[in-house]
């Protein structure tokens, strides 16, 4: 596990929403834990300096922990009595953290700030059972990403709008070598849990059905829409249009025509395609049959530890960090923009895309149009996703039908959901 500690001291000016400055006699240290590196967090660290200058007696410490270790580090630090005051956490961790009493609900003023300045789907990513737990930060949104040049070479000037159109285009683009292996895939999936499960969830939303019930206590995995989605995915494998040998990673080399991916891949694709990025990479809504369509987003969020002895000061700091400044983005928004990521704050999003490119605008349109719906914040989400990915793989391989795979996944996941408080 990689873990660093950065102490930030400095001076500037600023205005927060809640508490005023503390005197030196009331000195407090606010510890802020994130998975962002010192380089990524540089704009945030500068804002820490500004806040400290405006609030004498406040010292802010940034604790950086690798993403893969972050949740376990939170739980371990609380057992050891060394929990930080503020966390930046993945939304699907919130049910577990909230149930364990780790998180402090935001006070009324902060809750009002969130509901007034963030889209409903973004607020939903920070809400469990009707309770808001923090301030949304980094958004990840799913859409159809396609290689414009491969589609044009195959005679298609527009991306597919239905899955039948996607299949037709993908089949025409797919080529194989003398050994029968795919050289250029019309469509691709990835090898990680998320690269299988998140496109599946996004397609379910596009077909008008959420993967889980609104209360998070049952699934919709055996619904006709879910079976349809997995059947269509499995058919791509059965008909040689895609395979496990051609993955989303091959998109950057021009060997994949289409995939469902999140916006945070942008920087990697810009590096791969260089000055041909805009002419090569297109973004479109996820193909679907009927209705208005939809997709999935997930978010990270700022949250405060329930055992913090600086709760009021912590929420005040977070309000400061997430309020857009007169001359530009909020502190959080500036940090995320530097990484090619989107802020959940509506004003930040407007500024980010005002002069942005077609790539960014297409993703943000999924949020502002209301099509994007938050990833299900269910109990033990990581384990549920792992189970589902295993059965998705079996359907892709043809060892189980879509109905059989989803029925089995439903049974195992339902058993986990039944264990929640």
CORHUKA-V404613 format. One record per run of one state. SS is the DSSP state (A for helix, B for strand, O for the rest). FROM is the first residue (numbers start at 1). TO is the last residue. If there is no record, write none. Layout:
# CORHUKA-V404613
SS:FROM:TO
SS:FROM:TO
This chain:
# CORHUKA-V404613
O:1:2
B:3:8
O:9:23
A:24:26
O:27:27
B:28:34
O:35:41
A:42:54
O:55:57
B:58:65
O:66:66
A:67:79
O:80:85
B:86:90
A:91:99
O:100:102
B:103:104
O:105:107
A:108:117
B:118:118
O:119:119
A:120:125
O:126:126
B:127:128
O:129:130
B:131:132
O:133:134
B:135:147
A:148:153
O:154:162
A:163:173
O:174:174
B:175:176
O:177:181
B:182:185
O:186:188
B:189:189
O:190:192
A:193:206
O:207:211
B:212:212
O:213:218
B:219:219
O:220:223
A:224:238
O:239:246
B:247:247
A:248:253
O:254:255
B:256:256
O:257:257
B:258:262
A:263:280
B:281:284
O:285:294
B:295:305
O:306:310
A:311:322
O:323:330
A:331:338
O:339:341
B:342:343
O:344:344
B:345:345
A:346:354
O:355:357
A:358:368
O:369:371
B:372:374
O:375:380
A:381:397
O:398:401
A:402:417
O:418:421
